[in-house]
Amino acid sequence: MPNLATFLGKYKLTTEQSTKLFNDLKELEKSFDPQEIQNFYPAFEALMTQYRIGEDDIEAFVSYLYSDQKFSNLVTYIIPSFYSLGGDHSFFEHTYDQMMSNLINEINE
């Protein structure tokens, strides 16, 4: 899988914009509140819209995020938030399965 920066290249983000996106994602991660999980995915979606990452690409983008250790924890907030809003469980299915497999492996170690 190409790296996240390569994936973002299709959106023609400058280096500065990519850096800002990464910083915004880290700030979003810091803002996570389990008591308000249903507010998290809409905030993520709004951030994606700001960077012109469309609905058709969000699933692939989240997969890329999960494959990057700097952002994998963020994905553990994004997907449950999406599902808590009644999102289709086939969306993010591959990444969710990978998350569960990794969690089981961690528990068994």
Secondary structure in CASP SS format (residue, H / E / C, confidence):
PFRMAT SS
TARGET T0000
AUTHOR 0000-0000-0000
METHOD secondary structure of the structure
MODEL  1
M C 1.00
P C 1.00
N C 1.00
L H 1.00
A H 1.00
T H 1.00
F H 1.00
L H 1.00
G H 1.00
K H 1.00
Y H 1.00
K C 1.00
L C 1.00
T C 1.00
T H 1.00
E H 1.00
Q H 1.00
S H 1.00
T H 1.00
K H 1.00
L H 1.00
F H 1.00
N H 1.00
D H 1.00
L H 1.00
K H 1.00
E H 1.00
L H 1.00
E H 1.00
K H 1.00
S C 1.00
F C 1.00
D C 1.00
P H 1.00
Q H 1.00
E H 1.00
I H 1.00
Q H 1.00
N H 1.00
F H 1.00
Y H 1.00
P H 1.00
A H 1.00
F H 1.00
E H 1.00
A H 1.00
L H 1.00
M H 1.00
T H 1.00
Q H 1.00
Y C 1.00
R C 1.00
I C 1.00
G C 1.00
E H 1.00
D H 1.00
D H 1.00
I H 1.00
E H 1.00
A H 1.00
F H 1.00
V H 1.00
S H 1.00
Y H 1.00
L H 1.00
Y H 1.00
S H 1.00
D C 1.00
Q C 1.00
K C 1.00
F C 1.00
S H 1.00
N H 1.00
L H 1.00
V H 1.00
T H 1.00
Y H 1.00
I H 1.00
I H 1.00
P H 1.00
S H 1.00
F H 1.00
Y H 1.00
S H 1.00
L C 1.00
G C 1.00
G C 1.00
D C 1.00
H C 1.00
S C 1.00
F C 1.00
F C 1.00
E H 1.00
H H 1.00
T H 1.00
Y H 1.00
D H 1.00
Q H 1.00
M H 1.00
M H 1.00
S H 1.00
N H 1.00
L H 1.00
I H 1.00
N H 1.00
E H 1.00
I H 1.00
N H 1.00
E C 1.00
END
